[in-house]
Amino acid sequence: MTTETLRTTVTARRSGVVTWARIRPLVTHVVLAASALVMLYPVIWMVVSSLRPGNEIFRDPGILVKDLRIENYRVGWNALTEPFTRYLLNSALVVLGSILGNLVSCSMAAYAFARLEFTAKKLWFGIMLLSIMLPIHVVIVPQYILFSKLGWINTVLPLIVPKLLATDAFFVFLMVQFIRGIPRELDEAARIDGCGKASIFGRIILPLMVPALATTTIFTFIWTWNDFFSQLIYLTDPHMYTVPIALRSFVDSTSSSSWGSMFAMSVVSLVPVFLAFLLGQRFLIKGIATTGIK
């Protein structure tokens, strides 16, 4: 091979590498955009279906609206026994109680596991971790019997009171890992200044746990707002229905279902979840990223 041929080959290879380096970001963005469109298509279709007549929703899988029906939102808002405002307020009450319960109880339990010393600490921590793998369907029957004897059926108490007892082991574990990443020297310095265990928790640990607390708040909000099974079990009075149960009421197995109104109210129910994730995304990422870092 002559020198000129070798130079030509090297130049061609370099040109190919440079060309691919320029094209690769474009290809990556196209693939990501296509994947995002595939994942978002059901949501887009639901929004579009909320603006269509009921008899056209399942005829056209496209996302173009030919006959705009804004009244689906007005009809859906007053279609059930109560205005949809009632169901939004019921869900908001359950969500706020669950968030408050998880923040208080799980943070205290996590502080105990991460900083305090007590008998059989590792055993209790292991049992707590095992409870994460316990399905709710296993405990729902004894819980229902207990709450029924207490007269709590058709109230929000069965959905809120367990949160005050640190029953969500996932959040306890999340906070334990976060607290373990906080230097113990801060505890020792506070102890020298005369702080007790409660003061160390309230003045030192808790302010540093903001990312973990924000993560707990966001996950609790989303999971509780979208919860259907437990709310369906404990709430049978239409006046006490939450948003998921109210949406189920639009589907009638014995007569025609109001699909347009149901999709319209489904869009309304997604707005709080979207806003919660959008506003808390920074804290969510920070809380998950810093969990477990020593």
C-alpha positions as a Markdown table, in Angstrom:
| # | Residue | x | y | z |
|---|---|---|---|---|
| 1 | Met | 0.0 | 0.0 | 0.0 |
| 2 | Thr | 1.4 | 3.4 | -1.0 |
| 3 | Thr | 1.7 | 6.3 | 1.3 |
| 4 | Glu | -1.0 | 8.2 | -0.7 |
| 5 | Thr | -3.4 | 5.3 | -0.4 |
| 6 | Leu | -2.8 | 5.0 | 3.3 |
| 7 | Arg | -3.4 | 8.7 | 3.8 |
| 8 | Thr | -6.7 | 8.4 | 1.9 |
| 9 | Thr | -7.8 | 5.5 | 4.0 |
| 10 | Val | -7.0 | 7.2 | 7.3 |
| 11 | Thr | -8.8 | 10.4 | 6.1 |
| 12 | Ala | -11.9 | 8.5 | 5.1 |
| 13 | Arg | -12.0 | 6.7 | 8.4 |
| 14 | Arg | -11.6 | 10.0 | 10.3 |
| 15 | Ser | -14.3 | 11.5 | 8.2 |
| 16 | Gly | -16.6 | 8.6 | 9.0 |
| 17 | Val | -15.9 | 9.0 | 12.7 |
| 18 | Val | -16.6 | 12.7 | 12.6 |
| 19 | Thr | -19.8 | 12.2 | 10.6 |
| 20 | Trp | -21.1 | 9.6 | 13.1 |
| 21 | Ala | -20.1 | 11.8 | 16.0 |
| 22 | Arg | -22.3 | 14.6 | 14.5 |
| 23 | Ile | -25.2 | 12.3 | 13.7 |
| 24 | Arg | -25.2 | 10.3 | 16.9 |
| 25 | Pro | -26.8 | 13.0 | 19.1 |
| 26 | Leu | -29.6 | 13.5 | 16.5 |
| 27 | Val | -30.3 | 9.8 | 16.3 |
| 28 | Thr | -30.4 | 9.6 | 20.1 |
| 29 | His | -32.8 | 12.4 | 20.4 |
| 30 | Val | -35.1 | 11.0 | 17.7 |
| 31 | Val | -35.2 | 7.6 | 19.5 |
| 32 | Leu | -35.9 | 9.2 | 22.8 |
| 33 | Ala | -38.6 | 11.4 | 21.4 |
| 34 | Ala | -40.3 | 8.4 | 19.7 |
| 35 | Ser | -40.1 | 6.4 | 22.9 |
| 36 | Ala | -41.6 | 9.3 | 24.9 |
| 37 | Leu | -44.4 | 9.6 | 22.3 |
| 38 | Val | -45.2 | 5.9 | 22.6 |
| 39 | Met | -45.4 | 6.2 | 26.5 |
| 40 | Leu | -47.4 | 9.4 | 26.4 |
| 41 | Tyr | -49.9 | 8.3 | 23.7 |
| 42 | Pro | -52.4 | 6.7 | 26.2 |
| 43 | Val | -52.5 | 10.0 | 28.2 |
| 44 | Ile | -52.8 | 12.1 | 25.0 |
| 45 | Trp | -55.6 | 9.8 | 23.7 |
| 46 | Met | -57.4 | 10.1 | 27.1 |
| 47 | Val | -57.3 | 13.9 | 26.9 |
| 48 | Val | -58.5 | 13.9 | 23.3 |
| 49 | Ser | -61.3 | 11.4 | 24.2 |
| 50 | Ser | -62.5 | 13.7 | 26.9 |
| 51 | Leu | -63.4 | 16.2 | 24.1 |
| 52 | Arg | -65.1 | 13.7 | 21.8 |
| 53 | Pro | -68.8 | 12.5 | 21.7 |
| 54 | Gly | -69.3 | 9.3 | 23.5 |
| 55 | Asn | -70.2 | 7.3 | 20.4 |
| 56 | Glu | -66.9 | 8.2 | 18.7 |
| 57 | Ile | -64.4 | 7.5 | 21.4 |
| 58 | Phe | -63.7 | 3.9 | 20.6 |
| 59 | Arg | -64.2 | 4.2 | 16.8 |
| 60 | Asp | -61.2 | 6.4 | 16.1 |
| 61 | Pro | -57.8 | 5.5 | 17.8 |
| 62 | Gly | -56.3 | 8.7 | 16.5 |
| 63 | Ile | -55.6 | 11.9 | 18.4 |
| 64 | Leu | -57.4 | 14.4 | 16.1 |
| 65 | Val | -60.7 | 15.9 | 17.4 |
| 66 | Lys | -63.3 | 16.4 | 14.7 |
| 67 | Asp | -66.3 | 17.3 | 16.9 |
| 68 | Leu | -65.2 | 19.2 | 20.0 |
| 69 | Arg | -67.3 | 18.5 | 23.1 |
| 70 | Ile | -66.3 | 20.8 | 26.0 |
| 71 | Glu | -69.6 | 20.0 | 27.7 |
| 72 | Asn | -68.2 | 16.6 | 28.7 |
| 73 | Tyr | -66.4 | 18.4 | 31.6 |
| 74 | Arg | -69.6 | 20.2 | 32.7 |
| 75 | Val | -71.7 | 17.0 | 32.4 |
| 76 | Gly | -69.1 | 14.9 | 34.2 |
| 77 | Trp | -68.7 | 17.4 | 37.0 |
| 78 | Asn | -72.4 | 16.9 | 38.0 |
| 79 | Ala | -73.1 | 13.5 | 36.6 |
| 80 | Leu | -73.0 | 11.5 | 39.9 |
| 81 | Thr | -74.9 | 11.8 | 43.1 |
| 82 | Glu | -72.5 | 14.5 | 44.4 |
| 83 | Pro | -70.7 | 17.2 | 42.5 |
| 84 | Phe | -67.1 | 16.2 | 41.6 |
| 85 | Thr | -65.9 | 18.8 | 44.0 |
| 86 | Arg | -67.0 | 16.6 | 46.9 |
| 87 | Tyr | -64.8 | 13.7 | 45.7 |
| 88 | Leu | -61.8 | 16.0 | 45.2 |
| 89 | Leu | -62.2 | 17.3 | 48.7 |
| 90 | Asn | -62.5 | 13.8 | 50.1 |
| 91 | Ser | -59.4 | 12.7 | 48.3 |
| 92 | Ala | -57.6 | 15.8 | 49.5 |
| 93 | Leu | -58.5 | 15.1 | 53.1 |
| 94 | Val | -57.2 | 11.5 | 52.9 |
| 95 | Val | -54.1 | 12.6 | 51.1 |
| 96 | Leu | -53.3 | 15.4 | 53.6 |
| 97 | Gly | -53.9 | 13.1 | 56.6 |
| 98 | Ser | -51.7 | 10.4 | 55.1 |
| 99 | Ile | -48.9 | 12.8 | 54.3 |
| 100 | Leu | -48.9 | 14.2 | 57.8 |
| 101 | Gly | -49.0 | 10.8 | 59.3 |
| 102 | Asn | -46.1 | 9.4 | 57.3 |
| 103 | Leu | -43.9 | 12.5 | 57.8 |
| 104 | Val | -44.3 | 12.4 | 61.6 |
| 105 | Ser | -44.4 | 8.7 | 62.3 |
| 106 | Cys | -41.9 | 7.5 | 59.7 |
| 107 | Ser | -39.3 | 10.1 | 60.5 |
| 108 | Met | -39.5 | 9.3 | 64.2 |
| 109 | Ala | -39.2 | 5.6 | 63.6 |
| 110 | Ala | -36.3 | 6.1 | 61.2 |
| 111 | Tyr | -34.4 | 8.3 | 63.7 |
| 112 | Ala | -34.8 | 5.5 | 66.3 |
| 113 | Phe | -33.5 | 2.8 | 63.9 |
| 114 | Ala | -30.6 | 5.0 | 62.7 |
| 115 | Arg | -29.4 | 6.7 | 65.9 |
| 116 | Leu | -30.8 | 5.1 | 69.0 |
| 117 | Glu | -29.8 | 1.9 | 70.7 |
| 118 | Phe | -32.5 | -0.5 | 72.1 |
| 119 | Thr | -33.0 | -4.2 | 72.6 |
| 120 | Ala | -33.3 | -6.3 | 69.5 |
| 121 | Lys | -32.8 | -3.3 | 67.2 |
| 122 | Lys | -31.6 | -5.4 | 64.3 |
| 123 | Leu | -34.4 | -7.9 | 64.7 |
| 124 | Trp | -37.1 | -5.2 | 64.6 |
| 125 | Phe | -35.4 | -3.6 | 61.7 |
| 126 | Gly | -35.5 | -6.9 | 59.8 |
| 127 | Ile | -39.1 | -7.4 | 60.6 |
| 128 | Met | -39.8 | -3.9 | 59.3 |
| 129 | Leu | -38.1 | -4.7 | 56.1 |
| 130 | Leu | -40.0 | -7.9 | 55.7 |
| 131 | Ser | -43.3 | -6.0 | 56.0 |
| 132 | Ile | -42.4 | -4.3 | 52.8 |
| 133 | Met | -42.9 | -7.6 | 51.0 |
| 134 | Leu | -46.3 | -8.2 | 52.7 |
| 135 | Pro | -49.2 | -7.6 | 50.2 |
| 136 | Ile | -52.0 | -5.5 | 51.5 |
| 137 | His | -54.5 | -8.3 | 50.5 |
| 138 | Val | -53.0 | -10.4 | 53.3 |
| 139 | Val | -53.9 | -8.0 | 56.1 |
| 140 | Ile | -57.0 | -6.3 | 54.6 |
| 141 | Val | -59.5 | -8.8 | 56.1 |
| 142 | Pro | -58.3 | -8.6 | 59.8 |
| 143 | Gln | -57.9 | -4.8 | 59.4 |
| 144 | Tyr | -61.5 | -4.5 | 58.1 |
| 145 | Ile | -62.8 | -6.6 | 61.0 |
| 146 | Leu | -60.9 | -4.4 | 63.5 |
| 147 | Phe | -62.0 | -1.1 | 62.0 |
| 148 | Ser | -65.6 | -2.4 | 61.7 |
| 149 | Lys | -65.7 | -3.2 | 65.4 |
| 150 | Leu | -64.4 | 0.3 | 66.1 |
| 151 | Gly | -67.2 | 1.8 | 63.9 |
| 152 | Trp | -64.8 | 3.4 | 61.5 |
| 153 | Ile | -66.3 | 2.1 | 58.2 |
| 154 | Asn | -67.4 | 4.9 | 55.9 |
| 155 | Thr | -65.0 | 7.3 | 57.5 |
| 156 | Val | -61.5 | 8.4 | 56.6 |
| 157 | Leu | -60.0 | 7.0 | 59.8 |
| 158 | Pro | -59.0 | 3.6 | 58.4 |
| 159 | Leu | -57.1 | 5.3 | 55.6 |
| 160 | Ile | -55.3 | 7.9 | 57.9 |
| 161 | Val | -54.8 | 6.4 | 61.3 |
| 162 | Pro | -52.5 | 3.5 | 60.2 |
| 163 | Lys | -50.2 | 6.2 | 58.6 |
| 164 | Leu | -49.7 | 7.7 | 62.1 |
| 165 | Leu | -48.3 | 4.3 | 63.2 |
| 166 | Ala | -45.4 | 4.2 | 60.6 |
| 167 | Thr | -47.0 | 1.3 | 58.7 |
| 168 | Asp | -45.3 | 2.4 | 55.4 |
| 169 | Ala | -42.0 | 0.6 | 55.9 |
| 170 | Phe | -40.7 | 1.8 | 52.6 |
| 171 | Phe | -40.5 | 5.4 | 53.8 |
| 172 | Val | -39.0 | 4.3 | 57.1 |
| 173 | Phe | -36.2 | 2.5 | 55.3 |
| 174 | Leu | -35.8 | 5.5 | 53.0 |
| 175 | Met | -35.3 | 7.9 | 55.9 |
| 176 | Val | -33.1 | 5.5 | 57.8 |
| 177 | Gln | -30.7 | 5.4 | 54.9 |
| 178 | Phe | -30.8 | 9.1 | 54.6 |
| 179 | Ile | -30.1 | 9.7 | 58.3 |
| 180 | Arg | -27.2 | 7.2 | 58.2 |
| 181 | Gly | -25.6 | 9.6 | 55.7 |
| 182 | Ile | -25.7 | 12.5 | 58.1 |
| 183 | Pro | -22.4 | 12.7 | 60.1 |
| 184 | Arg | -22.7 | 11.6 | 63.7 |
| 185 | Glu | -20.3 | 14.4 | 64.7 |
| 186 | Leu | -23.3 | 16.8 | 64.4 |
| 187 | Asp | -25.1 | 14.7 | 67.1 |
| 188 | Glu | -22.1 | 14.7 | 69.3 |
| 189 | Ala | -21.6 | 18.5 | 69.0 |
| 190 | Ala | -25.3 | 19.1 | 69.8 |
| 191 | Arg | -25.0 | 16.7 | 72.8 |
| 192 | Ile | -22.1 | 18.7 | 74.1 |
| 193 | Asp | -24.2 | 21.8 | 73.9 |
| 194 | Gly | -26.8 | 20.2 | 76.1 |
| 195 | Cys | -29.3 | 18.8 | 73.6 |
| 196 | Gly | -31.1 | 15.6 | 74.3 |
| 197 | Lys | -32.3 | 13.0 | 71.9 |
| 198 | Ala | -35.5 | 14.8 | 71.1 |
| 199 | Ser | -33.7 | 18.1 | 70.6 |
| 200 | Ile | -31.1 | 16.5 | 68.3 |
| 201 | Phe | -33.9 | 15.0 | 66.2 |
| 202 | Gly | -35.9 | 18.3 | 66.0 |
| 203 | Arg | -33.1 | 20.8 | 65.6 |
| 204 | Ile | -30.3 | 18.8 | 63.8 |
| 205 | Ile | -31.7 | 15.7 | 62.0 |
| 206 | Leu | -35.1 | 16.9 | 60.9 |
| 207 | Pro | -33.9 | 20.1 | 59.1 |
| 208 | Leu | -31.3 | 18.1 | 57.2 |
| 209 | Met | -33.9 | 15.5 | 56.1 |
| 210 | Val | -35.8 | 17.9 | 53.8 |
| 211 | Pro | -35.0 | 15.9 | 50.6 |
| 212 | Ala | -36.1 | 12.7 | 52.2 |
| 213 | Leu | -39.2 | 14.3 | 53.6 |
| 214 | Ala | -40.1 | 15.8 | 50.3 |
| 215 | Thr | -39.7 | 12.5 | 48.6 |
| 216 | Thr | -42.0 | 10.9 | 51.1 |
| 217 | Thr | -44.5 | 13.6 | 50.6 |
| 218 | Ile | -44.6 | 13.2 | 46.8 |
| 219 | Phe | -44.8 | 9.4 | 46.8 |
| 220 | Thr | -47.5 | 9.5 | 49.6 |
| 221 | Phe | -49.5 | 12.0 | 47.6 |
| 222 | Ile | -49.3 | 10.0 | 44.3 |
| 223 | Trp | -50.0 | 6.6 | 45.9 |
| 224 | Thr | -52.8 | 7.8 | 48.1 |
| 225 | Trp | -54.5 | 9.9 | 45.4 |
| 226 | Asn | -54.4 | 6.9 | 43.0 |
| 227 | Asp | -55.3 | 4.3 | 45.6 |
| 228 | Phe | -58.5 | 2.4 | 44.7 |
| 229 | Phe | -58.5 | -0.9 | 46.5 |
| 230 | Ser | -58.4 | 0.2 | 50.2 |
| 231 | Gln | -60.7 | 3.2 | 49.6 |
| 232 | Leu | -63.2 | 0.9 | 47.8 |
| 233 | Ile | -63.1 | -1.5 | 50.8 |
| 234 | Tyr | -63.7 | 1.1 | 53.6 |
| 235 | Leu | -65.8 | 3.7 | 51.8 |
| 236 | Thr | -69.3 | 2.5 | 50.6 |
| 237 | Asp | -71.3 | 5.7 | 51.2 |
| 238 | Pro | -71.4 | 7.7 | 47.9 |
| 239 | His | -71.0 | 10.9 | 50.0 |
| 240 | Met | -67.6 | 9.6 | 51.2 |
| 241 | Tyr | -66.3 | 8.5 | 47.8 |
| 242 | Thr | -62.9 | 9.6 | 46.7 |
| 243 | Val | -61.8 | 10.4 | 43.2 |
| 244 | Pro | -60.8 | 6.8 | 42.1 |
| 245 | Ile | -64.1 | 5.4 | 43.3 |
| 246 | Ala | -66.1 | 8.2 | 41.8 |
| 247 | Leu | -64.4 | 7.5 | 38.4 |
| 248 | Arg | -65.4 | 3.9 | 38.7 |
| 249 | Ser | -69.0 | 5.0 | 39.2 |
| 250 | Phe | -69.1 | 6.4 | 35.6 |
| 251 | Val | -68.8 | 2.8 | 34.3 |
| 252 | Asp | -72.1 | 1.0 | 34.6 |
| 253 | Ser | -72.2 | -2.7 | 33.8 |
| 254 | Thr | -76.0 | -2.8 | 33.5 |
| 255 | Ser | -76.6 | 0.2 | 31.2 |
| 256 | Ser | -74.7 | 2.6 | 29.0 |
| 257 | Ser | -71.5 | 4.1 | 30.4 |
| 258 | Ser | -70.7 | 7.8 | 30.2 |
| 259 | Trp | -67.2 | 7.4 | 28.7 |
| 260 | Gly | -66.8 | 11.1 | 27.6 |
| 261 | Ser | -67.6 | 12.3 | 31.1 |
| 262 | Met | -65.4 | 9.7 | 32.7 |
| 263 | Phe | -62.4 | 10.6 | 30.6 |
| 264 | Ala | -63.1 | 14.3 | 31.3 |
| 265 | Met | -63.0 | 13.7 | 35.1 |
| 266 | Ser | -60.0 | 11.5 | 34.7 |
| 267 | Val | -58.1 | 14.4 | 33.1 |
| 268 | Val | -59.2 | 16.6 | 36.0 |
| 269 | Ser | -58.0 | 14.0 | 38.5 |
| 270 | Leu | -54.6 | 13.8 | 36.8 |
| 271 | Val | -53.9 | 17.6 | 37.2 |
| 272 | Pro | -53.0 | 17.5 | 41.0 |
| 273 | Val | -50.7 | 14.5 | 40.4 |
| 274 | Phe | -49.0 | 16.3 | 37.5 |
| 275 | Leu | -48.5 | 19.5 | 39.5 |
| 276 | Ala | -47.2 | 17.6 | 42.5 |
| 277 | Phe | -44.6 | 15.8 | 40.4 |
| 278 | Leu | -43.7 | 19.0 | 38.5 |
| 279 | Leu | -43.2 | 21.1 | 41.6 |
| 280 | Gly | -41.5 | 18.5 | 43.6 |
| 281 | Gln | -39.3 | 16.9 | 40.9 |
| 282 | Arg | -36.1 | 18.6 | 42.2 |
| 283 | Phe | -36.6 | 17.4 | 45.7 |
| 284 | Leu | -37.6 | 13.9 | 44.5 |
| 285 | Ile | -34.5 | 13.4 | 42.5 |
| 286 | Lys | -32.3 | 14.9 | 45.3 |
| 287 | Gly | -33.9 | 12.7 | 47.9 |
| 288 | Ile | -33.5 | 9.5 | 46.0 |
| 289 | Ala | -29.9 | 10.4 | 44.8 |
| 290 | Thr | -28.6 | 11.1 | 48.3 |
| 291 | Thr | -30.3 | 8.2 | 50.0 |
| 292 | Gly | -27.7 | 5.7 | 51.2 |
| 293 | Ile | -24.7 | 7.9 | 50.5 |
| 294 | Lys | -22.2 | 7.6 | 53.4 |
